[in-house]
Amino acid sequence: MRRDAFRAPGETVRFAAKETSPAGRNVALNIQHPRPPVATPNDLDAYWMPFTANRAFKRKPRMLAGAKDMHYFTTDGRAILDGAAGMWCSNAGHNRDSIVDAIQKQAAAIDYAPPFQFGHPKAFELASRVAALAPKGLEHVFFCNSGSEAVDTALKIALAYHNGRGEAGRTRLIGRERGYHGVGFGGISVGGMVNNRKMFGTLLTGVDHLPTTYDREKQAFSKGEPDYGAHFADDLERIVGLHGANTIAAVIVEPMAGSTGVLPSPKGYLKRLREITEKHGILLIFDEVITGYGRLGYAFAAERYGVTPDLITFAKGITNGAVPMGGVAVRDGIFDSFMKGPDYMVEFFHGYTYSAHPLACAAGLATLDIYREEGLFERARALEPKWADALMELRKEPNVVDIRTVGITAGIDLTPNKDGVGRGGRDARGSPCHDHARVTRAAGATVCLPPPLIISESQIGELMDKVAKVIRAVA
């Protein structure tokens, strides 16, 4: 059947040439799907938008009405190239047919199943699939609904683990400056981004922070992991000396700090953290909400770096962003420590109404099938050098002071403009971004680029051209 037989009424379609990806998958180049306009509500006031300048947005809304593969579609029908995988989550592109079909079929079979004292088959199937992708020894999976919930779950597991072993004094949690671990009270306590913390009082007590791993003077314009900075991990010894190892439950870090502006871990840094935590009996948690499911070329970044933590948090890419889901992969010894006492007793008093939701599990299984069948993790590894080279061409643009790349991710630091620190990145994300038909993320003065892993080489060139125009527009 001709492909345009699936065209929606009033929709026009332009197809371009084909390109074969390193995974052997045909990728359509520069496909544009103009679509009919979609009505926008007259009253935008009721919705309090998250992490958004509400007043500015509602004066000049940027509305999305559809999505497919590498593009979003605005309410006026324009195609916008997605340079951010939604919000770091749509790794396989948008509206993939097999994921949509899986969600629809599951909704027709069982729309909701209570996760306490009941189960449904797809929850156990998905847990097994996730465990098979995780590093050896992390064979158990606890499901929740977001990265924020995954982090708070991991922190509670760490605290309860030590308590159950007779080390109830291990209550201190160690995060890192410029770290992002969601917006729960646990996550913002161990996180290190000031705007996420400053309005909410003292947060959790007994929290300390490692220094950031970023030093622009010695790391600027690095492709992949910077050579300089492994020694930043040694600050954990100072923290141990200050508080005592027997008071510290866990250290949590992102293998790549994404939301703060794409800060790859320096070479050897994570291995050094693992050595120090093992030495002192401290659990190591990798927050892989962003780095999981192919973003750095592997199912989990732990595999890229050859470091096995005790717990891994995940979300976003597990369902390709189609249905909210998160979780924690847990080391066998930690799980086994809970499986004691009478077997009719609840072992861990924690969970959520929507843990392992049937629609999320169906979406997760279909998503993992796409990753496997299309070789998207391997494709990301093969594409990484070309992606990095293309990004570094932007260093000649005005006000660019640093570019960092790792996996299929990049952070571009712009000189803050005269109107205030951080305006450069936010301005580049706003109207110029919308006008130049592409979506990116922003973190202060940094433009973040984590596109879907299905991006073609020609679309990389298109994205770089659009980003260059935006950088010039806000210079």
C-alpha positions as CSV (number, residue, x, y, z in Angstrom):
1,M,0.0,0.0,0.0
2,R,1.2,3.5,-0.8
3,R,2.5,5.4,2.2
4,D,0.3,8.4,1.5
5,A,-2.7,6.2,1.8
6,F,-2.4,6.8,5.5
7,R,-2.6,10.6,5.1
8,A,-5.1,12.4,7.4
9,P,-7.8,14.4,5.7
10,G,-6.3,17.7,4.6
11,E,-2.8,16.6,5.3
12,T,0.0,17.1,2.7
13,V,3.1,15.0,2.9
14,R,6.6,15.6,1.3
15,F,9.0,12.6,1.2
16,A,12.7,13.0,0.6
17,A,15.4,10.4,0.0
18,K,16.3,7.6,2.3
19,E,19.4,7.0,4.4
20,T,20.5,3.8,6.0
21,S,21.5,4.1,9.6
22,P,24.5,2.3,11.2
23,A,21.9,-0.1,12.6
24,G,20.7,-1.0,9.0
25,R,17.4,0.9,9.4
26,N,16.1,3.1,6.7
27,V,15.6,6.6,8.0
28,A,13.6,9.2,6.0
29,L,15.4,12.4,5.5
30,N,13.8,15.8,6.1
31,I,10.3,14.5,6.1
32,Q,7.8,17.3,6.6
33,H,4.1,16.7,7.4
34,P,2.2,20.0,7.3
35,R,-1.0,19.5,9.3
36,P,-4.4,21.2,9.6
37,P,-4.6,23.9,12.4
38,V,-5.8,22.8,15.8
39,A,-7.8,25.1,18.0
40,T,-6.2,26.6,21.1
41,P,-8.4,27.3,24.2
42,N,-9.3,30.9,24.7
43,D,-8.6,30.8,28.4
44,L,-5.1,29.6,29.4
45,D,-5.2,30.9,33.0
46,A,-6.3,27.8,35.0
47,Y,-3.3,25.7,34.1
48,W,-0.3,26.5,36.4
49,M,2.5,25.2,34.2
50,P,5.6,23.5,35.7
51,F,9.1,24.9,35.4
52,T,7.7,27.7,33.1
53,A,7.5,31.4,33.1
54,N,3.7,31.3,33.1
55,R,3.0,35.0,32.4
56,A,5.4,35.2,29.5
57,F,4.2,31.9,28.0
58,K,0.6,32.8,28.1
59,R,1.3,36.2,26.5
60,K,2.9,34.3,23.6
61,P,2.0,30.6,23.8
62,R,4.0,27.9,22.0
63,M,1.5,25.1,21.5
64,L,2.2,21.6,20.2
65,A,-0.7,19.6,18.8
66,G,1.0,16.5,17.3
67,A,4.2,14.5,16.9
68,K,5.7,11.8,14.7
69,D,9.3,10.4,14.6
70,M,11.7,13.4,14.7
71,H,9.1,16.2,14.6
72,Y,6.5,18.0,16.7
73,F,3.6,19.8,15.0
74,T,2.3,23.2,16.2
75,T,-1.3,24.1,16.4
76,D,-0.9,26.1,13.2
77,G,0.4,23.0,11.4
78,R,4.1,23.7,11.3
79,A,6.7,20.9,11.7
80,I,9.3,21.5,14.4
81,L,12.5,19.3,14.5
82,D,12.8,17.8,18.0
83,G,16.3,18.3,19.2
84,A,15.5,17.3,22.8
85,A,13.7,14.0,22.6
86,G,10.8,15.7,24.2
87,M,12.4,16.1,27.6
88,W,15.2,13.6,27.3
89,C,12.7,10.8,27.0
90,S,11.5,10.0,23.5
91,N,14.7,8.2,22.5
92,A,13.0,6.2,19.7
93,G,11.2,9.2,18.3
94,H,7.5,10.1,18.6
95,N,4.3,8.2,18.1
96,R,5.9,4.9,17.2
97,D,3.2,2.6,15.8
98,S,4.1,-0.5,17.9
99,I,4.0,1.5,21.2
100,V,0.7,3.1,20.3
101,D,-0.7,-0.2,19.4
102,A,0.5,-1.9,22.6
103,I,-1.0,0.9,24.8
104,Q,-4.3,0.7,23.0
105,K,-4.5,-3.1,23.3
106,Q,-3.6,-3.0,27.0
107,A,-6.2,-0.4,27.8
108,A,-8.8,-2.6,26.2
109,A,-7.7,-5.7,28.2
110,I,-7.0,-4.2,31.7
111,D,-6.9,-0.5,32.3
112,Y,-5.7,-0.6,35.9
113,A,-4.4,-3.2,38.3
114,P,-3.8,-2.5,42.0
115,P,-0.1,-3.1,42.6
116,F,-0.4,-3.9,46.4
117,Q,-1.2,-7.5,47.0
118,F,-2.0,-8.1,43.3
119,G,0.0,-8.4,40.1
120,H,-0.5,-8.5,36.3
121,P,1.7,-10.5,33.9
122,K,3.3,-7.5,32.0
123,A,4.8,-6.1,35.3
124,F,6.8,-9.2,35.9
125,E,7.8,-9.5,32.2
126,L,9.0,-5.9,32.1
127,A,10.9,-6.3,35.3
128,S,12.8,-9.3,33.9
129,R,13.6,-7.4,30.7
130,V,14.9,-4.4,32.6
131,A,17.0,-6.7,34.9
132,A,18.5,-8.4,31.8
133,L,19.7,-5.0,30.5
134,A,21.1,-3.8,33.9
135,P,24.6,-4.6,35.0
136,K,25.1,-8.2,36.3
137,G,24.0,-8.5,39.9
138,L,21.2,-5.9,39.7
139,E,18.5,-8.5,39.2
140,H,15.5,-6.9,40.9
141,V,13.3,-3.9,39.8
142,F,11.0,-1.7,41.8
143,F,8.6,0.3,39.6
144,C,7.2,3.8,40.2
145,N,6.0,6.6,38.0
146,S,8.8,9.1,37.4
147,G,12.4,9.9,37.9
148,S,11.6,11.9,41.0
149,E,9.8,9.0,42.5
150,A,12.7,6.7,41.5
151,V,15.2,8.8,43.3
152,D,13.1,9.0,46.5
153,T,12.6,5.2,46.3
154,A,16.3,4.5,45.9
155,L,17.1,6.8,48.9
156,K,14.5,5.0,51.1
157,I,15.8,1.6,50.0
158,A,19.3,2.7,51.0
159,L,18.2,3.9,54.4
160,A,16.0,0.9,55.1
161,Y,18.8,-1.5,54.0
162,H,21.3,-0.1,56.6
163,N,18.6,0.0,59.3
164,G,17.7,-3.7,58.6
165,R,21.4,-4.7,59.0
166,G,21.7,-3.1,62.4
167,E,23.4,0.1,61.1
168,A,20.5,2.5,61.8
169,G,23.1,5.3,62.3
170,R,23.8,5.4,58.6
171,T,21.3,8.1,57.6
172,R,23.5,10.7,55.8
173,L,23.0,11.1,52.1
174,I,25.6,12.5,49.8
175,G,24.7,14.3,46.5
176,R,26.8,16.6,44.3
177,E,26.8,20.3,43.4
178,R,24.9,20.9,40.1
179,G,23.3,17.5,40.4
180,Y,19.6,17.0,39.5
181,H,17.6,14.2,41.1
182,G,14.0,15.3,40.5
183,V,11.7,17.4,42.6
184,G,10.7,15.2,45.5
185,F,12.1,16.3,48.9
186,G,14.7,13.6,48.8
187,G,15.8,14.5,45.3
188,I,16.1,18.2,45.9
189,S,17.9,17.6,49.1
190,V,20.7,15.6,47.5
191,G,20.4,17.7,44.3
192,G,22.7,20.6,43.8
193,M,20.9,23.2,41.6
194,V,20.1,26.2,43.7
195,N,16.9,27.4,42.1
196,N,15.4,23.9,42.8
197,R,16.2,24.2,46.5
198,K,16.2,27.8,47.7
199,M,12.4,28.2,48.2
200,F,11.7,25.1,50.2
201,G,13.4,25.6,53.6
202,T,15.9,23.3,55.2
203,L,14.9,20.1,53.2
204,L,16.2,16.8,54.5
205,T,18.8,17.1,57.3
206,G,22.1,15.2,57.3
207,V,22.8,15.8,53.6
208,D,26.2,16.8,52.2
209,H,27.5,17.4,48.6
210,L,30.5,16.5,46.6
211,P,31.9,19.3,44.4
212,T,30.9,19.6,40.8
213,T,33.1,17.8,38.3
214,Y,33.1,20.8,35.9
215,D,36.1,23.1,35.4
216,R,35.8,25.1,32.2
217,E,39.4,26.3,32.2
218,K,40.7,22.7,32.0
219,Q,37.8,20.9,30.2
220,A,36.4,23.3,27.6
221,F,35.3,21.9,24.2
222,S,35.8,18.3,25.3
223,K,34.4,15.5,23.2
224,G,33.3,12.7,25.5
225,E,34.6,12.3,29.0
226,P,37.2,15.1,29.9
227,D,40.7,13.9,30.8
228,Y,40.8,16.3,33.8
229,G,38.7,15.8,36.9
230,A,38.9,12.2,38.3
231,H,40.4,13.7,41.5
232,F,37.1,15.4,42.3
233,A,35.9,12.0,43.6
234,D,38.5,12.1,46.3
235,D,36.5,14.8,48.1
236,L,34.3,11.9,49.3
237,E,37.2,10.9,51.6
238,R,37.0,14.4,53.1
239,I,33.3,14.1,53.7
240,V,33.8,10.6,55.3
241,G,36.5,12.2,57.5
242,L,34.2,15.0,58.6
243,H,31.0,12.9,59.4
244,G,32.3,9.4,59.9
245,A,31.7,6.5,57.4
246,N,29.3,4.9,59.9
247,T,26.9,7.8,59.4
248,I,26.7,7.7,55.6
249,A,24.1,5.6,53.9
250,A,24.6,6.4,50.2
251,V,26.1,8.6,47.5
252,I,24.0,9.5,44.5
253,V,25.4,10.9,41.3
254,E,24.4,11.1,37.6
255,P,27.0,9.5,35.3
256,M,26.4,12.5,33.1
257,A,24.8,15.5,34.8
258,G,22.2,16.4,32.2
259,S,19.7,18.9,33.5
260,T,22.4,21.2,34.7
261,G,23.9,21.5,31.3
262,V,25.4,18.2,30.1
263,L,28.5,17.6,32.3
264,P,30.1,14.3,31.5
265,S,32.0,12.5,34.2
266,P,35.7,12.8,33.9
267,K,37.7,9.7,32.9
268,G,38.2,7.5,36.0
269,Y,35.8,9.6,38.2
270,L,33.1,7.0,38.6
271,K,35.5,4.1,39.2
272,R,37.2,6.2,42.0
273,L,33.8,6.8,43.6
274,R,33.0,3.1,43.5
275,E,36.4,2.3,45.2
276,I,35.8,4.8,48.0
277,T,32.2,3.8,48.6
278,E,33.1,0.1,48.8
279,K,35.9,0.8,51.1
280,H,33.6,2.5,53.6
281,G,30.5,0.4,53.2
282,I,28.5,3.2,51.5
283,L,25.9,2.4,48.8
284,L,26.5,4.0,45.4
285,I,23.4,5.1,43.4
286,F,23.6,6.0,39.8
287,D,20.8,8.3,38.7
288,E,20.3,7.1,35.1
289,V,16.9,8.8,34.5
290,I,18.5,10.6,31.6
291,T,21.5,8.4,30.7
292,G,19.5,5.1,30.6
293,Y,18.2,3.5,27.5
294,G,20.7,4.5,24.9
295,R,21.5,8.1,25.6
296,L,25.2,7.3,26.0
297,G,25.2,4.3,23.6
298,Y,24.3,1.6,26.1
299,A,21.3,0.4,28.0
300,F,22.8,2.0,31.1
301,A,25.8,4.3,31.4
302,A,27.2,2.0,34.1
303,E,28.1,-0.3,31.2
304,R,29.8,2.4,29.3
305,Y,32.0,3.2,32.3
306,G,32.5,-0.4,33.5
307,V,31.3,0.5,37.0
308,T,28.5,-1.4,38.8
309,P,26.6,0.7,41.4
310,D,24.3,-0.8,44.1
311,L,21.2,0.8,42.7
312,I,20.2,2.5,39.4
313,T,17.3,4.8,39.0
314,F,15.6,5.0,35.6
315,A,12.6,6.6,33.9
316,K,12.1,8.6,30.7
317,G,13.3,6.3,28.0
318,I,11.8,3.1,29.6
319,T,8.5,3.9,27.9
320,N,9.8,6.4,25.2
321,G,7.9,9.0,27.2
322,A,4.6,7.6,26.0
323,V,3.3,6.8,29.5
324,P,4.8,7.9,32.8
325,M,7.0,5.3,34.4
326,G,10.2,5.1,36.6
327,G,12.0,2.5,38.6
328,V,15.0,1.3,40.5
329,A,17.2,-1.6,39.6
330,V,18.6,-3.1,42.9
331,R,21.6,-5.3,43.7
332,D,20.8,-8.8,44.7
333,G,22.3,-8.5,48.2
334,I,20.2,-5.5,49.0
335,F,17.0,-7.1,47.9
336,D,17.9,-10.4,49.7
337,S,18.4,-8.4,53.0
338,F,14.7,-7.5,52.9
339,M,13.5,-11.0,52.3
340,K,13.7,-12.1,55.9
341,G,11.3,-12.8,58.7
342,P,7.8,-14.3,58.3
343,D,7.0,-14.6,54.6
344,Y,3.5,-13.2,55.1
345,M,4.9,-9.9,56.3
346,V,5.3,-6.9,54.0
347,E,9.1,-6.5,53.5
348,F,9.3,-2.9,52.4
349,F,6.5,-0.3,53.3
350,H,6.7,1.7,50.1
351,G,5.0,2.0,46.8
352,Y,2.6,4.0,44.6
353,T,-1.0,3.7,43.4
354,Y,0.3,3.5,39.8
355,S,3.4,1.4,40.3
356,A,3.8,-0.9,37.3
357,H,0.7,0.5,35.7
358,P,-0.6,-1.9,33.0
359,L,-0.4,0.8,30.2
360,A,3.1,1.8,31.3
361,C,4.3,-1.8,31.3
362,A,2.8,-2.4,27.8
363,A,4.6,0.8,26.5
364,G,7.8,-0.3,28.2
365,L,7.8,-3.7,26.6
366,A,7.1,-2.3,23.2
367,T,9.8,0.4,23.6
368,L,12.4,-2.2,24.6
369,D,11.5,-4.2,21.5
370,I,12.2,-1.2,19.3
371,Y,15.5,-0.5,21.0
372,R,16.5,-4.1,20.4
373,E,15.1,-4.6,16.9
374,E,16.4,-1.3,15.5
375,G,19.8,-1.5,17.4
376,L,19.3,2.0,18.7
377,F,21.9,1.7,21.4
378,E,24.5,0.5,18.9
379,R,23.4,3.1,16.5
380,A,24.0,5.8,19.1
381,R,27.6,4.5,19.7
382,A,28.3,4.5,15.9
383,L,26.9,8.0,15.4
384,E,28.6,9.6,18.4
385,P,31.8,10.7,16.7
386,K,29.9,12.4,13.8
387,W,27.5,14.0,16.3
388,A,30.5,15.4,18.3
389,D,32.2,16.7,15.2
390,A,29.1,18.5,14.0
391,L,28.6,20.1,17.4
392,M,32.1,21.4,17.6
393,E,31.6,23.4,14.4
394,L,29.4,25.7,16.4
395,R,32.3,26.9,18.5
396,K,32.8,29.7,15.9
397,E,29.4,31.1,16.6
398,P,29.1,34.3,18.6
399,N,29.1,34.1,22.5
400,V,29.8,30.3,22.5
401,V,32.2,29.7,25.4
402,D,32.1,25.9,25.7
403,I,30.6,22.9,24.0
404,R,30.5,19.4,25.7
405,T,29.4,16.2,24.0
406,V,28.9,12.6,25.2
407,G,26.8,10.0,23.6
408,I,24.1,11.6,21.6
409,T,23.9,14.6,23.9
410,A,25.5,18.1,23.9
411,G,25.6,21.2,26.0
412,I,26.4,24.6,24.5
413,D,27.4,27.3,27.0
414,L,26.6,30.9,25.9
415,T,27.8,34.1,27.4
416,P,25.1,35.3,29.7
417,N,23.5,38.4,28.2
418,K,23.2,41.8,29.8
419,D,19.8,41.1,31.1
420,G,21.0,38.5,33.6
421,V,22.7,35.2,34.3
422,G,21.2,32.4,32.4
423,R,19.2,34.4,30.0
424,G,21.2,33.3,27.0
425,G,20.1,29.7,27.1
426,R,16.5,30.5,28.0
427,D,16.3,33.0,25.2
428,A,17.7,30.4,22.8
429,R,15.0,28.0,23.9
430,G,12.1,30.5,23.5
431,S,10.8,32.4,20.6
432,P,13.9,32.2,18.3
433,C,13.8,28.4,18.9
434,H,10.1,28.3,17.9
435,D,10.6,30.6,15.0
436,H,13.4,28.5,13.6
437,A,11.4,25.3,13.9
438,R,13.3,23.2,16.4
439,V,12.9,22.2,20.1
440,T,15.8,22.2,22.6
441,R,16.3,22.2,26.3
442,A,17.9,25.0,28.3
443,A,19.7,25.1,31.6
444,G,20.6,28.7,32.6
445,A,23.1,29.9,29.9
446,T,23.3,26.4,28.4
447,V,21.5,25.1,25.4
448,C,21.1,21.3,25.7
449,L,20.7,19.0,22.8
450,P,19.6,15.4,23.4
451,P,17.7,14.5,20.2
452,P,15.9,11.1,19.6
453,L,18.4,8.4,18.8
454,I,16.8,7.9,15.4
455,I,18.2,11.2,14.2
456,S,19.8,10.9,10.7
457,E,23.1,12.4,9.7
458,S,21.3,14.9,7.5
459,Q,19.0,15.8,10.3
460,I,22.0,16.4,12.5
461,G,23.2,18.9,9.9
462,E,19.7,20.5,9.8
463,L,19.6,20.8,13.6
464,M,23.1,22.4,13.7
465,D,22.0,24.9,11.1
466,K,18.9,25.9,13.1
467,V,20.9,26.1,16.4
468,A,23.5,28.3,14.7
469,K,20.7,30.7,13.6
470,V,19.3,30.8,17.0
471,I,22.6,31.5,18.7
472,R,23.1,34.4,16.3
473,A,19.6,35.7,16.9
474,V,20.2,35.9,20.7
475,A,23.8,37.2,20.5
